[in-house]
Amino acid sequence: MLGLADPLEDLFQKMNSGEDLDEDDIVYMYDMADLMSLGRMARSLTDRITGRYTSFVSNMILNYTNICNVRCNFCAFYRTGKEDDSYLLSGEQVLEKIRYHYENFGIRQLLIQGGVNPSLGLDYYTGMFSAIRDEFPEIGIHGLSTSEISFISKKEKLSFYDTISALAESGLESIPGAGGEILSSDVRVKLGRPANSGDEWLKVMEDAHRQGVRSSATMMFGHIEQSRDKARHLLSILELQRKYKGFMSFTAWNFEPGRTKLEETGQVKYRAGGADVLRNIAIARIVFNKDLPVIQSSWLTNGLEMGQLAVLFGANDWGGTIYDEKVIPATGKQVGNLRKDFIINNLKQIGMSPVERDNLYRVVKYY
């Protein structure tokens, strides 16, 4: 037994008997449950799923453009295209950046994210993906937010399904969870997103999963959302996951307010603290359990020590190495670079067995 308080023990027994947790159960865990008890429960579930093995990927983030016409209130990265620091990488510039990181660091995953750049059509992306696949066949392309895919679809007058199919034919292997934020329409409007964009996120993901293109799921917390918003967000992802098993992992990441409109208008003054980070990690593991077996530690916005604690609170994937990432630093928070030997050492320090994986979570090497 975990020695938990009665309500949490009841939830644990409910799970063990095969019952689903409901919205009120999740809200209880957010608002009232003891954090350390949640952590013990979450880690015990992870131990059943993957034991002490914790994965990571040799990854490069490619921010191919910062020009975006969505202009979210929580983003400090976007530019309108008129600023001096607006940019768009050419195909050759993209290959040069990848070549350097592939030759020097042996990357196996390429996370491609930028902005909804109105000058770009489907040809830009299919051309880029084809060139990457042809020159670097061992690298898995994990690319584009649902917002980017939605814009391409509308510009080309194609369905989401057909747009994803064209991208996959050209080399796209999987889709990141970017754009998920919080799926609630009310919250999204306050964040500067269209009211229907949460439903659209789910639709894009479903159309990807229907054709075998897998993806990640995410949630951004620590801004203007309420516990019930997060509970509904998690349950929406769980419902889709049970339908297609298309999500490979889930990452909860805390909002960085620096230089964003939410900070400028005083709606968010501080970033979420470490306790909130750990609570979100633990609750995600408890809610998803074996249905979505991989929970990422979200070290990028929280640092190495918090990354370690997140693993102890139920995460079983560190995420990836980082080289030259630009979105988080746009808020004023510097994240630096992280090579795989640092990840391996950090995992061994807390008694975990590091496992290098590829983009599709297949084992590359045990350490």
N, C-alpha and C positions, 0 to 999 in steps of 0.2 A: 504494500500500500504506500501511497505517496504522503500520507499524513496531511491531506488537504482539508480545508474548511468544508463543511457539509455541502453547500451549494455547488462548489466546484467538484467535489467528490461525486455528487449526483450526476453532473455533466459527464464525468469520466465514465461512470457506470452506464450512462445512457449511450455513449459511444461504443463501449465494449459490447453492449447488447445489440448493436447494429442499427440503433436509431440515429436519425439525423439531428444535428443541432439546429434550432430555429433562430429567427432574428433576435428574439428576446434573450436567448442564451448567449448570443455573441455580444449583445449590448451589455449584458451583465459582466462578461469577461473584460470588456473595455472599461466599464465605469466602476466596478466594485471588486472584482477578483484580486486576490493577493498576487503581486507580480512574481515573487519567487516560486509560489505554487504553480502558477501558469508555466513558468520556465521549466520546472521539474516535469510537469505533465508533457510539455512539448518535446523536451529532450528524450523522454522515455518513448514517445511515439517514433521519433526519428531513429532511435536505436533499434527499434523493431523493423524499420524500413530499410535502412542502409548501414546500420551498425555505426562504427566509428569512422567509416570512410567518408571523406569530404572532398568534393571535386572542385576543379578550377579549369579554366581554359586560357591558353595563350592567345590573347585577343588584341586587336587594334581597333580603336574607334575612328572612323573616318567621317568628319563633319564636312561634307562636300560643298555646302553653301550655308550662309547665315541669312540669306534673303528670304523673307517669309511674309505672306499677306494675312496670316491669322492673327498675330500680335496679341498673344495671350497675356493676361495680367500677371501671370506667375513666371514669365520668361524674361531673362535679361540678355539672352543670346541673339535674338532676332534683330535684323536690320531691314529697313524698307527698300534698300537698294540705292538710296541717295547719299548715304553716309560714306565717308572716306574709307571706313574699314569694312564696307560691304564686299563680299567676294563670292565667286563661283569657280570651282576647280574644273579645269579642262580634263578630258580623258587621259591625256599624257601625264598631267600633274597627279591624277589619282593613281596611276600605275607607278609613278616614281615613288610616291609615299608608301605604297604597299610593298614595293620591291625592297626598299630600305629595311622595313620592319620584318619582312619575310626572311631576308638574307641574314639579318643580325639577331633576330629573336625567335625565328621559327614559328610565327603566328599560325594558328589553325582556324581562327574565327575572325571575320571582318564585320564589325557592327557599323552599318552605314546609316547615319541620320543627319538631317540638315534642317531645312525649312520648307514650307510650301511656297516654292519659288514659281511665280506665275509665268515666267519665261520658259519653263521646262515642260516638255511633253514626254510621252512614253518613249520616244526614240532615244532621248538622253539616257534614260535608265537602262533600257535594253542594250544599248550600245556599251554602256559602262559595265554592266553585269557580264555581258558576253566577253568583253576584253579581259576582265578579271578572271573569269572561269578558264579562258583559253591559256592565259599565262600562268595562273596559280591554281591548278585544279585541286590541290589539297586543301585550299582555304574555303571554308563554308561561309557563304554570304548571308548574313543575318541583317536584313535591311528594310528600312523605311517604316515610318509610323503609319497608323491607319489614316491619319490626316493627309499624309502625302499620297497614299494609295487612293483615297477618296477624291482628292483634287485631280489626279491623273485620270481617274475614271470619268469624271465629269467633263474634263477638258477634251478627252478623246471620244466622248459619248459611248462609253463602254460600261458594262456591268462591273461590279466589284469582282465577280467570279472570273470574267474574261480578262480583266486587267491583271489580276493575280496570276492567271494561267500564262499570260504573255511574259510576265516578269519571271516566273518560274522556268519557263522554256529558255530564257536567256541566261539563267544561272542563279536566280534567287533561291536560296535553300530554306530559309525560315524568316519569320516576321517578328520583330521585337514588340514588346507591349507598350511602347511609347504612345501617348495619347489617351491612355486609360484614365489617368488621374483619379477622379471619383466619378462614377457613372451617373449619379443623380443629376437630373436636368436642372434643378434649382441651383445646385452648387456650380455646375458647369457655366451657367449664365453669369454668375458672379465672378467666375474665373476668366470671363471673356471668351468663352467658347459657345458655339451654337447650342440651343437647348436639346436638339436631337443628336448631338455628337456622341453621347454615351451609347445610345442605341446603335448608332452607326459603327462605333468601335466593335460592338458585339457582332454586328452583321458582317463586317469585313473579316473578323476572326472566324466566324462560322463558315463563310465562303472559302476561306483558306483551308480550314480543316476538312471541309467536304471533299476537297481534291487532294488531300494528303500533304498539304503544305503546313508544317507545324509552326508553332509560335510560342512566345513567352507572354505571361500575364503580369501586370503591374498594378500598384496602387500608390498614389501620392497622398501623404497625410501631413498633418501639422499646419493647416492653413485655416479655412473657414468651414471645414466639414464637421459634422456631428458623428457620434458613435453609430447611430442608426444608419447614416449614409455609408459608413464603412462596412457595417454588417450586410447591407443590401448589395454592396459592391462585391463582397466575397461570395455571397450566395449566387449572384448572377454568373460569376466565373465558374463556380462549382457546377451549376446547372449545365453550362455549355461543355464543361470538361467531361461530364458523365455521358454526354451525347456522342462525342467524337474522340475523346482522349487526345485532343490536339495540342493542348498546352504542355510544354516541356518543363516549365518552371514558373515560379511566382516570386516577384520581388516587391517588397514594400519599401518605398524610399521617402525620406522626409524632405519636405519643401524647404528650399533655400531662398529666403526672402530678399537677400541683398540685391539692390538695384532694380527691383521689380516694382510694378505699379501697386501691388498689394502692400508693399512696404512704404512706398511713397505716400499712399493715401491713408496710412495708419491702420489698415485692416489687419495686418500681421506685423508684429514688432520683433518677434524672436523666432528662431528656429526651434523645432521640437527637441526636447532633451533626450538623454540616453534612455531613461525609463520608458518613454513613449516608443522609442525605436524597438526596444526589447519586447515590449508588450505587443506591438504589431507583428513582430516576427513569430512570437509564440502563438498568438491567436491564429495566424495564417496556418501554421503547422497543424493546430488542433482542428480547425475547420476543414482543411483540405485532406488531412490524414493521408491515406494511401491513394486517394483519387488523384492527387497531384503531388507526387512524391518528392519533388525537388523544390526546396525553399532557399533562395539566395540570401546571403548575409548583408547585402547592401553596404559594403565597406566604403564605397566611393565617397558618399556624403558624410560618413561618420568616423573615418579613421581606422587604423589597424586594430587598436585595442577594442573598439566597439565591434569591429568585424569578428574578433575572437569571441566576445561575449554573445554576439548574435548566434554563432554556431552552438554555444553552450545552451542557448535558449531555443534550439530547434532547427536552425538552418543546417543544410548539408551540402551547400555549394557556395564557394567563396565568390563566384563571379569570375571576372577575368583580369588579366594584366592590363595595365593602362599605359598608353604612350600618346602624349600630345592631345589629350581630350580637351575640348574647348567650351562645352556648354556650361558645366558647373563653374569653371573659372570666370565665366562672364558675370557671375553674381558677386565676384570678389573673393570667393573661397578658393584657395589654391589646393589642388589635390596631388600635384606632382606625378611622377611615373612610378609604376610598381611592377617589378620584374618577378618572374615565377619563383626564383629562389627565396624571395622575401615571403611569398605566400606559403611555400612549403615549410619554411622555418616557423611562421606564425601558427600554422596548423599543428605542427609537431609540438610546439610549446604547450598546447592545451590538450595533448594526448590524442589527437586525431591522426588518421592515416591519410595523407594527401593522395589524390588520384587526379592525374591530368586527363582531360576529356577533349573531345572535339565539339563542333558546333551542335551536333545532334545528341550530345551526352553519351557518346560511346567512349569506352575507356581507351586511352592511348598509352598510359603508363602508370604503374603503381610506384609510390615512393615509400 
